[in-house]
Amino acid sequence: MATFWCTEALPLAVTAMLPVCLFPTLGILPSKKVCPQYFLETNFLFLSGLIMASSIEEWGLHRRIALKVLGIVGVKPAWLILGMMMTSSFLSMWLSNTATTAMMLPIANAILESLFGDLETSATRDKAIHFFCSDELQSESRYQLNVWKGFLICIPYAASIGGTATLTGTAPNLILIGQLKSYFPDCDVINFGSWFAFAFPLMLLFLFMGWLWISFLYGGLNTRLCFKTNDRRSQAEARARALILEDYRRLGPIKFAEGAISFFFVLFAVLLFTRDPKFVTGWSVLFKKGYVSDAVTGVIIVSILFFFPSEKPSLRWWSDPEAPKRPYVPLLSWKKAQDSVPWNIILLLGGGFAMAKACEESGLASWMGGHLQPMAQVPPAAAVMLITAFLACFTEFASNTATIIIFLPVIAEMALGASVNPLYFMIPATVGCSYAFMLPVSTPPNSIAFASGHLMVKDMVKTGIVMNILGVLSVALAMNTWGVAMFDLNTYPDWALRLSMCLTLLPSSGGTEEAF
């Protein structure tokens, strides 16, 4: 399955269904244990996030948010790059990284054309002035092309970074939750609120460092950030600002449907965050312990979208004879939700959970753990950096979902063998799988930006290799500072200790059943 996922010899979702065929027929797991793995509560949480995202896209709320942020940050190239990155990262916390990139790139192109004119014209002019014009004009033309590349490259990078901040932002985060529940049933440390409290500051830190690097590399950092000038660039920036304000004005006042979606979106985020944030008492204590999960919360909120009206209700319909003839339009139709949800990703999640279950029950997990004992000699802090760097490099050539499915069971066993809190290795591995910046084929957002035809592979490699280094350093800093405090990573938890004790019994007995 790992080979098929990495080579895409079969569609990823088809490979993910192989456990249903192979595990029962090979005597690994009965089908009644395999099939339920494809729709665990983690999948429901993911599904609720996707449905919420489709309602935001349906009413154009994401475009209003994007234009508002860009209007606030200003139009100097470095500030615009920051605005693009902030908006892309925020949207990708809730929408898919691919949808965010596809929505933001046309906005970026429109702003850039108002700043510099059409890129094709700029490129042609650059070749001409290289032979016929002054050094000053050559420098200006190179500056414009560089800034354009910076705009194109910052959006997919920010989308990938932003997806790590929420559990529903990207599939590897959900796979972490699912595999934790499979391997360590007593572990309840990670949920939407605790993950957000850890990953959101990490996202902000990495986003800021990434902005400095991209702005430095593509010409956006200079004294013009702090001082006003009245040159040709300033006039172009004024035109760009006018374009942003005009696009926002064309959206008109906030419609009732947009306001309703905004309310449910905020309610969705707040309820998930406050259910059981660990550092304070959450509202889940009002219900029977262990009954209400993040999945329940998400499904309750998105279910309302299918019957809540998209137009402001009025009591005048009592006296309006035409009222019954007008169709009732809810905030979201099932057809729209069905078309928007990437069902292949849900199957991919299920395939990962099925594989993890089989690794556990077949004894493969304990066998791998025994062969990873030499890794116990590596200092844990160094191991965190090595794990993050390795998976960030591996995911350049394979999907982040397939990468984390393949390696997370191995990393969990490595932690058990080294008597280290499993979260200390598993969290960096999960985050590192989203840090694929160097190649166009690494992620769909990278491919979309590269498909514009204005980026070269060397541009992405040059920018991405430093982004990967910054990402590894950011994760290491987060894990060894506020991560240690939040998840008590310096102690070996009881929920992992019980599993370790069971696994140590396996080699001394005749088989798995006798050991247990």
C-alpha positions in Angstrom: 0.0 0.0 0.0 2.9 2.4 0.8 4.4 1.7 -2.6 1.1 2.3 -4.4 0.5 5.5 -2.5 4.0 6.8 -3.3 3.9 5.9 -7.0 0.1 6.4 -7.5 0.0 3.2 -9.5 -3.7 3.2 -8.4 -5.8 6.2 -7.4 -5.1 6.9 -3.7 -8.7 6.2 -2.7 -8.6 2.8 -4.4 -5.4 1.8 -2.6 -7.0 2.9 0.6 -9.8 0.3 0.1 -7.4 -2.6 -0.3 -7.6 -3.5 3.5 -11.2 -4.4 3.0 -10.2 -6.9 0.4 -6.9 -8.2 1.8 -7.0 -8.1 5.6 -10.0 -10.5 5.9 -8.8 -12.8 3.0 -5.3 -13.1 4.4 -6.5 -13.8 7.9 -5.2 -10.5 9.4 -8.5 -8.9 10.6 -12.2 -9.9 10.1 -14.2 -7.6 8.0 -16.4 -6.5 11.0 -13.2 -4.9 12.4 -11.9 -3.5 9.2 -15.0 -1.8 7.7 -15.9 0.4 10.8 -12.4 2.0 10.5 -13.6 3.9 7.4 -16.1 6.0 9.3 -14.8 6.7 12.8 -15.8 9.8 14.7 -12.6 11.4 13.3 -14.1 11.2 9.8 -17.3 12.9 11.0 -15.2 15.8 12.4 -13.5 16.1 9.0 -16.8 15.9 7.1 -18.3 18.6 9.3 -15.3 20.9 8.6 -15.7 20.3 4.8 -19.4 21.0 4.9 -18.8 24.3 6.8 -16.2 25.2 4.2 -18.6 24.5 1.3 -21.2 26.9 2.9 -18.6 29.6 3.2 -17.6 29.2 -0.5 -21.3 29.1 -1.5 -22.0 32.6 -0.3 -18.6 34.2 -1.1 -17.7 35.0 2.5 -14.1 33.9 1.9 -13.7 36.5 -0.9 -15.0 39.3 1.4 -12.6 38.3 4.2 -9.7 38.3 1.7 -10.4 41.7 0.2 -11.0 43.2 3.7 -7.6 42.0 5.0 -5.8 43.2 1.9 -7.4 46.6 2.3 -6.2 46.9 5.9 -2.6 45.8 5.5 -1.7 48.2 2.7 -0.4 47.9 -0.8 3.4 48.0 -0.5 4.7 44.7 -1.9 6.0 43.3 1.5 2.7 44.3 3.3 0.7 42.8 0.5 2.7 39.6 0.7 2.0 39.6 4.5 -1.7 40.2 3.8 -1.8 37.4 1.3 -0.1 35.0 3.6 -2.3 36.0 6.6 -5.5 35.6 4.6 -4.4 32.3 2.9 -3.4 30.8 6.2 -6.6 31.8 8.0 -8.8 30.5 5.2 -6.9 27.2 5.0 -7.5 26.6 8.7 -11.1 26.0 7.7 -11.2 25.5 3.9 -9.0 23.0 2.0 -5.5 24.3 1.1 -6.3 23.7 -2.6 -9.5 25.7 -2.5 -7.8 28.6 -0.6 -5.0 28.7 -3.2 -7.3 28.6 -6.1 -9.4 31.5 -4.7 -6.4 33.7 -3.7 -4.3 33.5 -6.9 -6.8 35.4 -9.1 -7.0 38.1 -6.5 -3.2 38.3 -6.3 -3.0 38.5 -10.1 -5.5 41.3 -10.3 -3.6 43.3 -7.7 -0.3 42.7 -9.4 -1.6 43.8 -12.8 -2.7 47.1 -11.3 0.7 47.5 -9.8 2.9 46.5 -12.8 0.7 45.7 -15.8 0.3 42.3 -17.4 3.1 39.9 -16.5 3.6 38.7 -20.1 4.2 42.4 -21.1 6.6 42.8 -18.2 8.6 39.7 -19.2 8.8 40.9 -22.8 9.8 44.3 -21.7 12.5 42.9 -19.5 14.1 41.1 -22.4 14.0 44.2 -24.5 15.5 46.6 -22.0 18.2 44.1 -21.2 19.8 45.1 -24.5 18.6 48.7 -25.1 17.8 50.4 -21.8 19.6 51.8 -18.7 20.6 49.9 -15.7 17.9 51.7 -13.7 15.1 50.4 -16.0 16.6 46.9 -16.0 16.7 46.9 -12.2 13.1 48.1 -12.0 11.9 45.4 -14.4 13.7 42.7 -12.4 12.2 44.0 -9.2 8.7 43.8 -10.7 9.2 40.2 -11.9 10.7 39.2 -8.5 7.7 40.7 -6.6 5.3 38.9 -8.9 7.1 35.6 -8.1 6.9 36.4 -4.4 3.2 36.9 -4.6 2.6 33.6 -6.5 4.8 31.5 -4.2 3.6 32.9 -0.8 0.0 31.8 -1.3 0.5 28.0 -1.5 3.1 28.1 1.2 0.8 30.1 3.6 -2.1 27.7 2.8 0.1 24.7 3.8 1.2 26.4 7.0 -2.3 27.5 7.9 -3.8 24.0 7.5 -1.7 22.8 10.5 -3.4 25.1 13.0 -6.7 23.3 13.3 -7.5 19.6 13.5 -9.8 19.9 10.4 -7.4 22.0 8.5 -5.5 19.1 6.9 -5.8 15.3 6.8 -2.6 14.4 8.7 -3.9 16.1 11.8 -7.0 13.9 11.8 -4.9 10.8 11.1 -2.9 11.6 14.3 -6.1 11.7 16.3 -7.4 8.5 14.8 -4.2 6.6 15.3 -3.8 7.9 18.9 -7.3 6.5 19.7 -6.4 3.2 18.0 -3.0 2.7 19.7 -3.6 4.5 23.0 -7.4 4.3 23.7 -6.9 6.1 27.1 -5.2 9.1 25.6 -7.5 12.1 25.6 -4.9 14.8 25.6 -5.4 16.0 22.0 -8.7 17.5 20.8 -9.7 20.5 18.7 -9.1 23.0 21.5 -5.8 21.7 22.8 -4.4 21.2 19.3 -5.4 24.8 18.4 -3.8 26.2 21.5 -0.5 24.5 20.6 -0.5 24.7 16.8 -1.9 28.3 16.3 1.1 30.0 17.9 3.4 27.7 15.9 1.6 28.7 12.7 2.0 32.4 13.5 5.7 32.0 14.3 6.4 30.1 11.1 4.3 32.4 9.1 6.2 35.4 10.3 9.6 33.8 9.6 8.4 32.7 6.2 7.1 36.2 5.4 10.5 37.7 6.3 12.3 35.1 4.0 10.0 35.5 1.0 10.0 39.3 1.3 13.7 39.4 1.6 14.2 37.0 -1.4 11.8 38.7 -3.7 12.5 42.4 -3.1 9.7 43.4 -0.8 11.8 44.4 2.2 13.2 47.9 1.9 13.0 51.3 3.4 9.8 52.1 1.5 7.9 50.0 4.1 8.4 52.7 6.6 8.6 55.9 4.5 6.2 57.5 2.1 7.5 58.3 -1.4 5.9 59.9 -4.4 7.5 58.0 -7.3 6.2 55.7 -10.0 5.9 52.8 -7.6 3.8 54.8 -5.2 1.4 55.7 -8.0 1.1 52.0 -9.0 0.4 51.1 -5.3 -2.3 53.7 -5.2 -3.9 52.1 -8.2 -3.7 48.7 -6.5 -5.3 50.0 -3.4 -8.1 51.5 -5.5 -8.7 48.2 -7.2 -9.0 46.3 -3.8 -11.4 48.9 -2.5 -13.5 48.8 -5.7 -13.7 45.0 -5.6 -14.8 45.1 -2.0 -17.4 47.8 -2.8 -18.8 45.7 -5.6 -19.6 43.0 -3.1 -22.2 45.4 -1.6 -23.3 45.3 2.0 -23.2 42.1 3.9 -26.1 39.9 3.0 -28.3 38.0 5.5 -26.8 34.7 4.3 -23.2 35.9 4.8 -24.0 37.2 8.3 -25.7 33.9 9.1 -22.7 31.9 7.8 -20.4 34.1 9.8 -22.3 33.5 13.0 -22.4 29.7 12.5 -18.7 29.7 11.5 -17.7 31.5 14.7 -20.0 29.3 16.8 -18.5 26.2 15.1 -15.0 27.3 16.0 -15.8 28.5 19.6 -17.7 25.4 20.5 -15.0 23.1 19.2 -12.3 25.1 21.0 -14.1 25.3 24.3 -15.5 21.7 24.5 -12.5 20.4 26.5 -9.5 22.7 26.0 -7.6 20.9 28.9 -6.1 24.1 30.4 -9.6 25.2 31.6 -12.9 23.4 32.2 -14.9 23.0 29.0 -18.6 22.8 28.5 -18.5 19.0 27.9 -18.7 18.6 31.7 -22.4 19.4 31.3 -22.9 16.0 29.6 -22.1 12.4 30.5 -18.3 12.0 30.5 -16.9 10.6 27.2 -20.2 11.0 25.3 -19.9 14.3 23.5 -16.9 14.6 21.2 -15.6 17.1 18.6 -17.4 15.1 15.9 -20.8 15.6 17.7 -20.2 19.3 18.1 -19.3 19.7 14.4 -22.2 17.7 13.0 -24.7 19.6 15.2 -23.6 22.9 13.8 -23.4 22.0 10.2 -26.8 20.2 10.3 -28.4 23.5 11.0 -27.1 24.9 7.8 -29.4 22.6 5.8 -32.6 24.2 7.1 -31.6 27.7 8.3 -33.0 30.2 5.7 -30.7 32.2 3.4 -33.0 35.2 3.4 -34.2 37.2 6.4 -37.4 35.7 7.7 -40.5 37.9 7.7 -43.9 37.5 9.2 -45.5 39.3 6.1 -45.8 35.9 4.4 -49.0 35.4 6.4 -50.7 38.2 4.3 -48.7 37.7 1.1 -50.6 35.4 -1.3 -47.4 35.0 -3.5 -45.2 33.9 -0.5 -46.0 30.1 -0.9 -44.9 30.2 -4.5 -41.4 31.5 -3.7 -38.9 28.6 -3.2 -37.4 28.2 0.2 -33.6 28.4 0.0 -31.5 27.2 3.0 -27.9 28.3 3.6 -26.7 25.0 2.1 -28.2 22.4 -0.1 -27.2 18.7 0.1 -26.3 18.8 -3.6 -23.8 21.6 -3.0 -22.3 19.8 0.0 -22.2 16.5 -1.9 -20.3 18.1 -4.8 -17.9 19.9 -2.5 -16.8 17.1 -0.2 -13.7 15.2 -1.4 -15.0 11.7 -0.6 -11.7 10.2 -1.8 -9.9 11.8 1.2 -12.4 10.3 3.6 -11.6 6.9 2.1 -7.9 7.7 2.4 -8.4 8.5 6.1 -10.2 5.2 6.6 -7.5 3.2 4.8 -5.0 4.7 7.2 -7.0 3.8 10.3 -7.5 0.3 9.0 -3.8 -0.1 8.4 -3.0 1.2 11.9 -5.5 -1.3 13.4 -4.0 -4.2 11.5 -0.5 -3.2 12.6 -1.6 -3.2 16.2 -3.6 -6.5 16.2 -1.2 -8.5 14.0 1.8 -7.8 16.2 3.7 -5.9 13.5 3.7 -2.8 15.6 5.5 -4.6 18.5 8.0 -6.2 16.0 8.9 -2.8 14.6 9.3 -1.5 18.1 11.8 -4.2 18.9 13.9 -3.3 15.9 13.9 0.4 16.7 15.5 0.0 20.1 18.9 1.5 18.9 17.0 4.8 18.3 16.6 5.1 22.1 20.3 6.3 22.2 19.4 9.5 20.3 18.6 12.5 22.5 14.8 13.1 22.2 15.3 16.8 21.3 17.6 15.8 18.4 15.1 13.0 17.4 12.3 15.6 17.1 14.4 17.6 14.6 15.4 14.5 12.6 11.8 13.2 12.4 10.4 16.5 11.3 13.2 17.0 8.7 12.9 13.5 7.4 9.1 13.6 6.9 9.2 17.1 5.5 11.6 15.8 2.8 9.7 12.5 2.2 6.4 14.4 1.7 8.0 16.4 -1.2 7.5 13.2 -3.2 4.4 11.6 -1.7 1.1 13.0 -0.5 1.1 14.2 3.1 -1.8 11.9 3.9 0.0 8.8 2.6 3.3 9.9 4.3 1.7 10.2 7.8 -0.2 6.9 7.4 3.0 5.1 6.5 5.3 6.5 9.2 3.1 7.3 12.2 2.8 3.7 13.5 6.6 3.4 13.2 7.2 6.6 15.1 4.8 5.6 17.9 6.7 2.4 18.3 10.0 4.3 18.3 8.7 6.5 21.2 7.6 3.5 23.2 11.0 1.8 22.6 12.8 4.9 23.8 10.4 5.4 26.8 9.6 8.8 25.5 6.1 10.4 25.6 4.7 9.3 22.2 3.3 12.8 21.6 6.8 14.2 21.7 7.6 12.3 18.4 4.1 12.0 16.9 3.1 15.7 16.9 6.3 16.9 15.0 5.9 14.1 12.5 2.3 15.2 11.8 3.1 18.9 11.4 6.2 18.1 9.4 4.1 16.2 6.8 2.5 19.5 5.8 5.8 21.3 5.2 6.2 20.4 1.5 7.6 23.5 -0.1 10.4 22.6 -2.6 8.7 21.0 -5.6 5.6 21.7 -7.7 4.4 18.1 -7.3 4.7 18.2 -3.5 1.1 19.5 -2.9 -1.9 20.6 -5.0 -1.4 24.2 -3.9 2.2 24.2 -5.2 1.0 22.7 -8.5 -1.7 25.4 -8.9 0.8 28.2 -8.4 3.4 26.6 -10.7 0.7 26.1 -13.4 0.5 29.9 -13.8 3.7 29.4 -15.9 5.6 32.2 -14.2 7.4 30.2 -11.6 10.4 27.9 -12.3 11.3 24.8 -10.4 14.5 26.5 -9.2 12.4 29.3 -7.7 10.5 26.8 -5.6 13.6 24.8 -4.6 15.5 28.0 -3.6 12.6 29.3 -1.5 11.4 26.0 -0.2 14.6 24.6 1.2 15.0 27.5 3.5 11.2 27.3 4.4 11.8 23.6 5.3 14.7 24.6 7.6 12.6 27.3 9.2 9.8 24.9 9.7 11.9 22.3 11.4 13.4 24.9 13.7 9.9 26.3 14.5 8.5 22.9 15.4 11.5 22.1 17.6 11.1 25.4 19.4 7.4 24.8 19.9 7.8 21.2 21.1 10.4 22.1 23.7 8.7 25.2 25.1 5.0 25.6 25.2 4.4 22.0 23.9 6.2 20.6 26.9 4.1 22.7 29.3 0.8 21.9 27.5 1.1 18.2 27.0 3.5 17.4 29.9 6.0 15.9 27.4 8.8 15.4 30.0 6.9 12.6 31.7 6.0 9.1 30.4 2.2 9.0 30.6 0.1 6.2 32.1 -1.8 5.7 28.8 1.5 4.8 27.1 2.9 2.9 30.0 0.0 0.4 30.0 0.6 -0.4 26.3 4.4 -0.7 26.8 3.8 -3.3 29.6 1.6 -5.4 27.4 4.0 -5.3 24.5 6.9 -6.4 26.6 5.0 -9.6 27.4 4.9 -10.6 23.7 8.4 -11.9 23.1 8.3 -14.2 26.1 5.2 -16.0 25.1 4.0 -18.2 22.3 1.8 -15.7 20.6 -0.3 -12.6 20.8 -3.4 -14.2 22.3 -1.4 -16.1 25.0 0.5 -12.9 25.9 -2.7 -11.0 26.6 
